[in-house]
């Protein structure tokens, strides 16, 4: 780990490697820019336990999305190791699905909702089995009654629910989410945050969630990682330990939530008033 790293001890530290979904050891990522190769991430070390919800924050350009792409096998590392369920990542691992912010362009406007959700599984199973799996996923995000609608008839929040349902229909063991609620209004975002924590409670899916929203990260997560410096590494690793289920009002008004929120803001370089 970084020598400057500030760590609040996580209940997931250590333990049996069989309980670990994702693991980064001394990860380094280099991207080629106009001026040549640039190190984006260096000496990144952390692990994510099975069933854990971990959020990643950092300043704009700190490498949050790049890190998520490396975890999903979509971007090669320049050094170090990334393991998924104990196996070194060299391409997209089985059981890992990524949900992006751009829900509108990820959905096919000529397919109804059921057929959009079934896109990732329809080639590998019978039509009846596919629709059964799809309908189960739609029920998880409360869209079971909209299966015959088309994406362009739905609100932005509903379109993002469709994208999440498509990911869930693939029965992922790990869900990687890249600012999935960033383009939504505050009320819709809060509703989807609660939907996501409900879905995770039902499925036990491991979730790694990139966001720029401190409140969202603390509210949703078991642990928050903050990327710091350039090249970026994990500068703060903070276990939340907030009781579940969480509530938009009572959780966010609790002293523990406010304390955690202040710590994350400070790690991002913001001065927090008293």
C-alpha positions as CSV (number, residue, x, y, z in Angstrom):
1,X,0.0,0.0,0.0
2,X,0.9,3.6,-0.4
3,X,2.9,4.8,2.6
4,X,0.7,7.9,2.9
5,X,-2.5,5.8,2.9
6,X,-5.0,6.6,5.6
7,X,-7.0,3.5,6.4
8,X,-10.1,2.9,8.6
9,X,-9.9,-0.9,9.3
10,X,-12.4,-2.8,7.1
11,X,-14.1,-5.9,8.3
12,X,-13.1,-7.5,5.0
13,X,-9.3,-7.0,5.4
14,X,-7.4,-10.3,5.2
15,X,-9.2,-13.6,5.5
16,X,-9.6,-16.5,3.1
17,X,-8.7,-15.7,-0.5
18,X,-11.8,-17.6,-1.5
19,X,-13.9,-14.8,-0.1
20,X,-12.3,-12.2,-2.4
21,X,-14.0,-11.2,-5.7
22,X,-11.5,-8.7,-7.0
23,X,-7.9,-8.0,-6.0
24,X,-5.4,-5.4,-7.2
25,X,-1.7,-5.8,-6.4
26,X,0.7,-2.9,-7.2
27,X,-1.4,-2.1,-10.3
28,X,0.0,0.3,-12.8
29,X,-1.8,1.7,-15.8
30,X,-0.2,3.7,-18.6
31,X,-2.1,5.4,-21.4
32,X,-0.7,7.0,-24.5
33,X,-1.5,10.7,-24.9
34,X,-0.5,13.4,-27.4
35,X,2.8,13.9,-25.5
36,X,3.5,10.2,-25.2
37,X,2.9,7.5,-22.5
38,X,1.4,8.8,-19.2
39,X,1.1,6.8,-16.0
40,X,-2.5,7.2,-14.8
41,X,-2.5,4.7,-11.9
42,X,0.5,3.4,-10.0
43,X,0.9,1.2,-6.9
44,X,-2.9,0.6,-6.6
45,X,-3.6,-2.0,-3.9
46,X,-7.0,-3.1,-2.7
47,X,-9.4,-6.1,-2.6
48,X,-13.2,-6.4,-2.8
49,X,-14.9,-9.2,-0.8
50,X,-17.7,-11.3,-2.2
51,X,-21.0,-9.5,-1.7
52,X,-19.3,-6.2,-0.8
53,X,-20.4,-2.8,-2.2
54,X,-17.3,-0.7,-2.8
55,X,-17.3,2.9,-4.3
56,X,-14.4,4.6,-5.9
57,X,-14.0,8.3,-5.9
58,X,-11.4,10.8,-7.0
59,X,-10.8,14.1,-8.7
60,X,-11.8,14.4,-12.4
61,X,-9.1,12.7,-14.5
62,X,-7.8,10.7,-11.5
63,X,-8.4,7.3,-13.3
64,X,-11.6,6.1,-11.8
65,X,-13.1,4.9,-15.1
66,X,-9.7,3.5,-16.2
67,X,-9.5,1.5,-13.0
68,X,-13.0,0.1,-13.6
69,X,-12.1,-0.8,-17.1
70,X,-9.0,-2.7,-15.9
71,X,-11.1,-4.6,-13.3
72,X,-13.5,-5.6,-16.1
73,X,-10.7,-6.7,-18.4
74,X,-11.4,-4.0,-21.0
75,X,-8.1,-2.2,-20.4
76,X,-4.6,-3.8,-20.0
77,X,-2.4,-3.0,-17.0
78,X,1.2,-1.9,-17.5
79,X,2.3,-3.6,-14.3
80,X,1.1,-5.4,-11.2
81,X,-1.7,-7.9,-11.1
82,X,-5.5,-7.9,-11.1
83,X,-7.3,-11.1,-10.0
84,X,-11.0,-12.0,-10.3
85,X,-12.2,-14.8,-8.1
86,X,-8.5,-15.8,-7.7
87,X,-7.8,-15.9,-11.5
88,X,-5.5,-13.3,-13.1
89,X,-7.5,-11.0,-15.4
90,X,-6.3,-11.0,-19.0
91,X,-9.6,-10.2,-20.7
92,X,-13.2,-9.8,-19.7
93,X,-13.7,-12.3,-16.8
94,X,-16.7,-14.6,-16.7
95,X,-19.5,-13.4,-14.5
96,X,-18.4,-9.7,-14.6
97,X,-20.8,-7.2,-16.2
98,X,-20.3,-3.4,-16.6
99,X,-23.1,-0.8,-16.4
100,X,-22.2,2.6,-18.0
101,X,-23.7,6.0,-17.5
102,X,-24.8,6.4,-21.1
103,X,-28.0,4.3,-20.8
104,X,-29.7,6.0,-23.8
105,X,-27.1,4.8,-26.3
106,X,-26.8,1.4,-24.8
107,X,-30.4,0.4,-25.5
108,X,-31.7,-0.5,-28.9
109,X,-34.7,1.7,-29.8
110,X,-36.2,-0.9,-32.1
111,X,-36.4,-3.6,-29.5
112,X,-39.0,-3.6,-26.7
113,X,-37.8,-3.6,-23.1
114,X,-38.0,-7.4,-22.7
115,X,-35.9,-7.9,-25.8
116,X,-33.4,-5.3,-24.8
117,X,-32.9,-6.9,-21.4
118,X,-32.5,-10.3,-23.1
119,X,-29.8,-9.1,-25.4
120,X,-26.9,-10.6,-23.5
121,X,-28.4,-14.1,-23.0
122,X,-30.8,-14.8,-25.9
123,X,-28.2,-16.6,-27.9
124,X,-27.3,-19.0,-25.1
125,X,-30.8,-20.3,-24.1
126,X,-34.2,-21.1,-25.3
127,X,-36.7,-18.3,-25.9
128,X,-38.9,-19.4,-22.9
129,X,-35.9,-19.6,-20.6
130,X,-34.6,-16.3,-21.8
131,X,-37.9,-14.5,-21.2
132,X,-38.2,-16.2,-17.8
133,X,-34.8,-14.8,-16.8
134,X,-35.6,-11.4,-18.3
135,X,-39.0,-11.2,-16.4
136,X,-37.2,-12.0,-13.2
137,X,-34.7,-9.2,-13.8
138,X,-37.4,-6.7,-14.7
139,X,-39.2,-7.5,-11.5
140,X,-36.1,-6.8,-9.5
141,X,-36.1,-3.2,-10.8
142,X,-39.9,-2.8,-10.8
143,X,-40.4,-2.7,-14.5
144,X,-42.3,-6.0,-14.9
145,X,-45.3,-4.1,-16.2
146,X,-43.4,-2.2,-18.9
147,X,-41.9,-5.1,-20.7
148,X,-43.6,-4.3,-24.0
149,X,-42.7,-0.6,-24.0
150,X,-39.8,0.8,-26.1
151,X,-36.8,2.7,-24.6
152,X,-37.7,6.0,-26.2
153,X,-41.1,6.0,-24.4
154,X,-39.4,5.7,-21.0
155,X,-37.9,8.3,-18.7
156,X,-34.2,8.5,-18.2
157,X,-34.5,6.7,-14.8
158,X,-36.5,3.9,-16.3
159,X,-34.0,3.5,-19.2
160,X,-31.2,3.1,-16.6
161,X,-33.3,0.5,-14.8
162,X,-33.6,-1.3,-18.1
163,X,-29.8,-1.3,-18.4
164,X,-29.4,-2.6,-14.9
165,X,-32.0,-5.3,-15.5
166,X,-30.0,-6.4,-18.6
167,X,-26.9,-6.7,-16.5
168,X,-28.9,-8.7,-13.8
169,X,-30.4,-11.0,-16.4
170,X,-26.8,-12.2,-17.0
171,X,-26.6,-13.4,-13.4
172,X,-23.3,-11.6,-12.7
173,X,-21.2,-12.4,-9.7
174,X,-19.7,-8.9,-10.0
175,X,-21.3,-5.7,-11.2
176,X,-19.0,-2.8,-12.3
177,X,-20.9,0.5,-12.4
178,X,-19.4,3.6,-14.0
179,X,-21.3,6.7,-12.7
180,X,-24.7,5.0,-13.6
181,X,-26.8,7.7,-12.0
182,X,-24.6,10.7,-12.8
183,X,-26.9,12.1,-15.6
184,X,-30.2,11.8,-13.6
185,X,-32.0,14.4,-11.5
186,X,-31.7,14.2,-7.8
187,X,-35.1,12.6,-7.0
188,X,-34.6,9.9,-9.7
189,X,-31.0,9.3,-8.5
190,X,-32.2,8.8,-4.9
191,X,-34.9,6.3,-6.0
192,X,-32.4,4.3,-8.0
193,X,-29.9,4.3,-5.2
194,X,-32.5,2.6,-3.0
195,X,-33.5,0.3,-5.8
196,X,-29.8,-0.8,-6.2
197,X,-29.3,-1.4,-2.5
198,X,-32.5,-3.5,-2.5
199,X,-31.4,-5.5,-5.5
200,X,-28.0,-6.2,-4.0
201,X,-29.6,-7.3,-0.8
202,X,-31.6,-9.8,-2.7
203,X,-28.9,-11.1,-5.1
204,X,-25.7,-10.8,-3.0
205,X,-23.9,-9.4,-6.1
206,X,-20.5,-7.8,-5.5
207,X,-20.6,-4.2,-6.7
208,X,-17.8,-1.8,-7.6
209,X,-19.3,1.6,-8.1
210,X,-17.5,4.6,-9.6
211,X,-19.0,8.0,-8.7
212,X,-18.1,11.6,-8.2
213,X,-20.8,12.1,-5.6
214,X,-19.6,11.8,-2.0
215,X,-23.0,11.5,-0.5
216,X,-23.9,8.7,-2.9
217,X,-20.7,6.8,-2.2
218,X,-21.1,6.9,1.6
219,X,-24.8,6.1,1.5
220,X,-24.5,3.1,-0.7
221,X,-21.2,1.5,0.2
222,X,-19.7,-0.9,2.7
223,X,-16.3,0.7,1.8
224,X,-15.2,3.9,0.0
225,X,-11.8,4.2,-1.8
226,X,-10.5,7.6,-2.7
227,X,-7.9,7.9,-5.5
228,X,-5.3,10.6,-4.7
229,X,-2.2,12.1,-6.3
230,X,-0.8,11.8,-9.9
231,X,-0.3,9.0,-10.9
232,X,-3.2,8.0,-8.7
233,X,-3.2,5.4,-5.9
234,X,-5.7,4.6,-3.1
235,X,-5.1,7.4,-0.6
236,X,-8.1,6.7,1.7
237,X,-9.8,3.4,2.4
238,X,-12.8,3.9,4.6
239,X,-15.3,1.3,5.9
240,X,-18.7,2.8,6.5
241,X,-20.3,0.3,8.8
242,X,-23.7,2.1,8.5
243,X,-26.6,-0.2,9.4
244,X,-28.8,-1.6,6.5
245,X,-31.3,-1.1,5.1
246,X,-30.4,2.6,4.7
247,X,-32.8,5.4,4.4
248,X,-32.4,8.7,2.4
249,X,-33.4,10.8,5.4
250,X,-32.5,9.0,8.7
251,X,-29.2,7.6,7.4
252,X,-28.1,10.9,5.9
253,X,-29.0,12.7,9.1
254,X,-27.0,10.3,11.4
255,X,-23.8,11.5,13.0
256,X,-21.9,8.5,11.6
257,X,-22.9,9.3,8.1
258,X,-21.9,13.0,8.5
259,X,-18.6,12.0,10.0
260,X,-17.8,9.6,7.1
261,X,-18.9,12.2,4.6
262,X,-16.5,14.8,6.1
263,X,-13.6,12.3,5.9
264,X,-14.2,11.6,2.2
265,X,-14.5,15.3,1.4
266,X,-11.3,16.0,3.2
267,X,-9.5,13.2,1.4
268,X,-10.7,14.8,-1.9
269,X,-9.0,18.1,-0.8
270,X,-12.0,20.0,0.3
271,X,-11.9,22.0,3.6
272,X,-14.9,21.1,5.7
273,X,-16.3,23.7,8.0
274,X,-17.4,22.9,11.5
